[in-house]
């Protein structure tokens, strides 16, 4: 039986190619029907010659991503392995090549941002190709983070003049009045996730300069009314908490040269009972509109801890009336507007 050994400079580098998870070797074995063993800085592949060649190509693609600054995850190993056979036979673009072509640079001292799942690849491609993109799916799939990365990319490339970040303050009635401070201090907690994503990609000093110059604006959705946003990239976050009127108001703010991304999770609506979600209406009304693209993320696109994927699946099964071993014993959950909101 043919055998091939691939050697790398250090065991640590090899481990990084596997997403720092040695069990990723099993994904290679299952995908390509080979036996894979590893020790120190080498991997030995045993099997039929075509299968060995395909497994070697998968490791080569992962190496290409890693050497260009990308972080490999176990999910990425699975994606590359799963995609390779179909792309090689159909002549399509290799997944690693696609990831690198859609890489979004951070600051000089921050690593670039890359897609790590098939859904994230489709999302970045959609933002590149369409004026209005809806990113819909569970928490942890990178909806807001990747939109921020793409917006900063367009700002640096001077494809837009401003980056506008907004989200609804769903408790902007009585609750805000009891918070201490002026209006800016009252609304800051609602906008904090947007600031967190920004500061994760850009050095704080640079971020503050961009905000002071007006190149980046972070504001609650209510501040969008009456405006026309030209030559701007706009992100509406947590859009499941917009009313139908707010969603229409937002989408009609787009002026010449503007593009926008709307992110949301229809399972995490915090609106008062009986108030319809603008995101749910948009999903029905705009599906076939030219220039609008919907990207739907699955549980497998969650890039947080694997346990988060299992938690989301358990809640989905529970709410669909399909009790799983994870959700047995969970009771008393509210429906619709009572869902928890771990964030995006």
Secondary structure, DSSP 8 states (H G I E B T S, - for coil): --EEEEE-S-HHHHHHHTTT-TTHHHHHHHHHT-EEEEETTEEEEES-HHHHHHHHHHHHHHHHHHHTT----HHHHHHHHHHHHHHHHHT---HHHHHHHT-B---TTS--B---SHHHHHHHHHHHH-SEEEEE--TTS-HHHHHHHHHHHHHHTTS-SEEEEEE--TTTTHHHHTSSS-HHHHHHHHHHHHHHHHHHHS-HHHHHHHHHHTSEEEEEGGGGTT--B-SEEEEEESGGGSBHHHHHHHHTTB-TT-EEEEEE-TT---S-TT--BHHHHHHHHSTT-TTEEEEE--GGG--S-HHHHHHHHHHHHHHTT---TTTTT------GGG------
